[in-house]
């Protein structure tokens, strides 16, 4: 560990904060995925009451389990973890409300470099690899204010406002039930030809949990799969996916909600990642066949700086995020309000042969 501390001390490091905007050169494209070039970043937190009385090393080891105990000892001794801007010993006891800075070599998770939505705005492990960050870096669109969000791996329409006041106006319409949303999904089997209503659609609150309602109408079928129009009346996480599973016709490549029988059938067809790759170009597309700008072509040969203290280096993605991602056959196609409508094209998988 001492050698790693010495090597790290010799590095010239420029620490970024949330004030540093994303730049075009921040992104690396490999095999249809968009990565962020790892960068040094200062995480700031304040000691909570339940943390008070713990040593600085024990606090990080118990509360932030993504790194081993030895790393935190090393980080405190090298000044990568500080309290109120000062380097402290590993035995230091923290007190409530103190400012703690953790200087890390930040590796953001990759996202599909197609029309599948990454995180909308900075949150959790995502800061630059977000819709807002990408649009700012590559199209100089800022500031942007998201009106709504899409579940992870769902593609389609996303509305962003250019002012906070306009965003608030849209959100108020959504919260008051004045906005109609439409999605399309590719599901297993022959979906019923009459409208299917799932959930509590009468407006009464259930005794437990929150009410949820989705209305489904079949658009087409080929006997193996069906294309279904989905109209969520409420907006719960995974609502459409759960309600389609309830009908007995889950999304045909949704491995989370497919039954055993459906998995056997769906795996005979196109996989989800291949389906996403065939979904067509978009503003955020970066595959070689649909790249809209020169800078978004595959640049997998681009290197990045290794930090000897980093627990993720030399990998580009953080640990646990190298697995293949799959785009769902679920696509937002339309949002409409009292005097406005936004629509987007259907993906190629929505046409059945």
ZIGI-V489558 format. One record per backbone hydrogen bond with DSSP energy under -1.0 kcal/mol. CO is the residue of the C=O (numbers start at 0). NH is the residue of the N-H. If there is no record, write none. Layout:
# ZIGI-V489558
<<CO	NH> <CO	NH>>
This chain:
# ZIGI-V489558
<<0	4> <1	5> <2	6> <3	7> <4	8> <5	9> <15	41> <16	19> <22	25> <23	26> <25	36> <27	34> <28	298> <29	32> <31	112> <32	29> <33	110> <34	27> <38	105> <39	15> <40	103> <42	101> <44	99> <46	96> <47	50> <47	51> <50	53> <53	93> <54	58> <55	59> <56	60> <57	61> <58	62> <59	63> <67	71> <68	72> <69	73> <70	74> <71	75> <72	76> <73	77> <74	79> <74	80> <79	102> <81	100> <82	85> <85	82> <88	91> <91	55> <93	52> <94	97> <97	46> <98	83> <99	44> <100	81> <101	42> <103	40> <105	38> <110	33> <111	113> <112	285> <118	130> <119	131> <122	125> <125	122> <127	129> <129	133> <130	134> <131	135> <132	136> <133	137> <134	138> <134	140> <144	160> <150	153> <152	327> <153	116> <154	331> <158	146> <160	144> <162	166> <163	167> <164	168> <165	169> <166	170> <167	171> <168	172> <169	173> <170	174> <171	175> <172	177> <173	176> <179	335> <181	332> <181	333> <182	229> <183	330> <184	227> <185	251> <186	225> <195	215> <197	213> <211	199> <212	232> <212	233> <213	197> <214	230> <215	195> <216	228> <219	226> <223	188> <224	221> <225	186> <226	218> <226	219> <227	184> <228	216> <229	182> <230	214> <235	238> <237	241> <238	242> <239	243> <240	244> <241	245> <242	246> <243	248> <244	247> <249	187> <250	253> <252	254> <253	257> <258	262> <259	263> <260	264> <261	265> <262	266> <264	267> <265	268> <270	274> <271	275> <272	276> <273	277> <275	278> <281	284> <286	289> <286	290> <292	295> <293	296> <298	301> <306	309> <311	314> <317	320> <327	329> <328	185> <329	154> <330	183> <331	156> <332	343> <333	181> <334	341> <335	179> <339	336> <341	334> <346	349> <347	350>>
